[in-house]
Amino acid sequence: MELIAQRPNGTKDVAPTEVYKWHTIERIAAETAECCGFKEIRFPTFENTALFKRSVGDTTDVVQKEMYTVTAKSRDNGKDSGEFTLRPEGTAGAARAVVENGLLNSALPLKVFYIISCFRHEKVQKGRLREFHQFGAEMYGSADAGADAEVIAMVAKILDRLGIDNVELMINSIGCPKCRAEYHKALKEYFSARKDELCPTCLDRLERNPMRILDCKSPICQDIAKDAPLILDFLCEDCSAHFEKLKRLLGEMGIGYTVDPHIVRGLDYYTKTVFEFVTKDIGAQGTVCGGGRYDGLIEQIGGNPTPALGFAMGIERLILTMDSKGAQYIPDKKCDLYIASMDEDAQTKAAVLVDKLRSEGFYVEFDTVGRGLKAQMKYADKIGAAFAIVLGSNEIESGKAMLKNMATGEQTEISLGDKFVDDFSNVAVANMFSGTLDDFSMGNGI
């Protein structure tokens, strides 16, 4: 039969056999963030389009070429009408949520993290999808370079815990509006001399925001931009001092870095510090994390002036990197016990016992499809059950059964009555600590 529907180009299904990789990254990233004082925030998948045009920048590739935007039909006297966009990134939505919910009235700095899906209409290639996923974090309320160092150090800890070691930290400063005014003049003068060679998009950027030309994907524009003036030569005293302090702090913390004056990031809200963690293990799309400071964003979307900074890590790219290095994941949860049944009465008893163990947090299975005993045991082996019990009329009558260790073949008699849960727990835990139950579900963890 022909498949009547296929997933859209640029999207990917995550099967149960692969989802443990996602759980590993999400769990390690969230736990590391929580150790640094970050709390989870959740916000809508789509926002008013104006939010992204104002914050991300209407001269960026994201806004000009990549956003998925719809015009909603009015269903409530015009209140529901308007233009909405699936989020292309997380920072703008998080900032809007923070402002709208009054979170900046609490103790500062405010630290939040999120795990989200994002959407961009762009050329599909390895490490670049149209629906992709990010772990992101934002800090509001600190203008000090110490906050920059803290955020970068948190990223380094996450990558280290994931086993990603062949990664390079690249940093730059793109200054403040005062710096950039002078820098834009220099860029405009430089690119104007070769404007006949620029792509149509960059011709428009030349007048509106020449700094965006530095981020153009056109090989011709990239070649022209390689000799353009550098922002570091135009930093004001405050921005220069901020960048020097960041470098000193990273050095004291033992975090290696390379200053790359060509990093500008792809979004307009960035100011001062910008950074990327880059790996060569997954080819051209090697940036696994990007971030920086955006001190004007909160005010730009309607809040009070508040310094802020953050980052986003691409989960798909992290998985590609970990797979390329053979990094370890937190193992998928395995079945602790399979209870096989020989007849209908035994199946009823099995259902009761399974329910009791599941209430205690064990992963337990029993037959619900009418398999014979031999087929049930094959199934127990196939799903990797650590233990198995066979129930028949003799076991039900005596109130006892033999608990079989599927790895060693060792059998232990346990009660099927009130002591059943305790008996199983004792045997399972003893085997876990003896090393024969490597992935006992109650012991899973980092």
Disulfide bonds with the S-S distance in Angstrom:
none
